Amino acid sequence: MSTQQPGKTDSELLEATDVPALLRHGLGANGPHRTAVFGDGAIAAAITLDRQGVLPRSVAFLAKVVRSGGTRYAADLDEPLPGETGARTVRAWLTDAAGVVQGVEGDETVARWLEAVAAVMELRHEAGTATAATW
């Protein structure tokens, strides 16, 4: 007897997932909201950035920037990711995150989330389901 739920398409997941809201409500709390940030939130963020042509290595590098300088510092960068659309998207996410995380521990959580997003992006590239033009 299988208990697996049917999967969602990329478009269905994006339609059902509000990444900024997940960041605002899940980064500062533990429990189901935090799980959603690192689950559907990371997947939706990966799909969004991939569709905007962002490469996984850029997101992984941004995680290092957050870990070194903090979430607010990264949100205030002119170009946190290469490309105007990806930069604008991630800047909004980082701004939302900076409003709820506190101290080094909060910045570490944001950095780990960005690493999760980069890992999902990379897996999608390896599986051939990514849409970014270059790899």
N, C-alpha and C positions, 0 to 999 in steps of 0.2 A: 504494500500500500504506500503510495507516494504522497508526501505532504508538500511537495514543491509547489510554489505559486507560479502562475504563468509570468514570463518575463515581460518587460516593457520595451518598446522601441525607444531609440534615442529621443525622438520627438515627444513621445508620451512622457518620458522621464523629465525632459526639460519643461514641458507644460505643467507638470505636477510639482516641480521643485523650485522653490524660491530661495536661491542661494544666499542672497543678502539677509533674508529673515532667519534662515538656519544659522548663519554666522552670528547674528545679533542675539539669538536665543540659545544657541547651543555651545558657543565657545566659553561662556562664563559659567556654565552649569555642567554638572555630571548627569549621567542617566540617559534616558532615551533621546533627549535633544542632542547631546554630545554624540551619541551613536549615529544619529541622522546626519550630522555634519560630516562625519568621517565615512558615512555610507553613501546614501543617495546624493548628499551635498557634494562630495568629492567627485563622484561620477558625473553629475550634472556640470560641475565646474570644468572637468576635463573635456567633456563634449563641447561645451561652450567655447573654451579657449582653442580647442582643436579646430573647430569650425571657423575661428578667426585667424587661423594660420600660425598660431603660437606653437613653438616646439617644446617638448617635455624638458629639455635641458635648460631652457630659459626659466621655466617655473621652478625647477630644482635649484637654480642659481638664486632666484628670488627668495627661496626658503633660507638660504645661507645669509642673504642680506637681512632678512627679518631676524634671524638668530643673532647676527652681529650687531645690528643697529636698532632693532626694535620694530614693532608693527607701525607705529606712528611715523618713524623715519622712512620706512619703505613706502607708506601711503603718500608721503610728501615728495617723493622723487618725481622729477619731470617725466621720466620714462621708466617705470618699474619693470616693464617688459618691452621688447622690441615691437614696433608697430603701434599705430595710434589706437586702433580698436581694442586690441588686447590690453594695452596700457590703461586705457580708460576703464575697461571692465574690471581689471584687477585692482586698480586704484580705488574704485568704489567699494569693492569687497574689503580691501585693507582698511579703508576709512571706517566702514561698519565694524570691522573687527577691533580696530583701535579704540572704539567707543566702549567696548565691553571687557577687553582683556586688561589684566593688571600685572605689572611687573614682569620679571624675567620668565616666570612660569607661564604667564599668558602668552608672551611672545614665543615661547617654546611650543606651545600648543598650536599657534598659527603656523609656525615653521613646519611642524609635523603634518598639519593639514595640507600645506602647499606641497610637501614631499609626497603625500598620498595622491594628490591631484596629478603630480608629475608621473608617479608610478602608473596610475590608471591610463594616462595619455600614452606612456611608453608601451604598456600592454596592448592598447588598441592599435598602435602602430605595428607591433609585432604580429598581431592577429589579422592585420589587413583591414581593420574596420575604421581606421582613422581617416579623416578627410583633409588634413593639412597637406599642402602641395609639396612641401619638402621635408625630408627627414634626415 
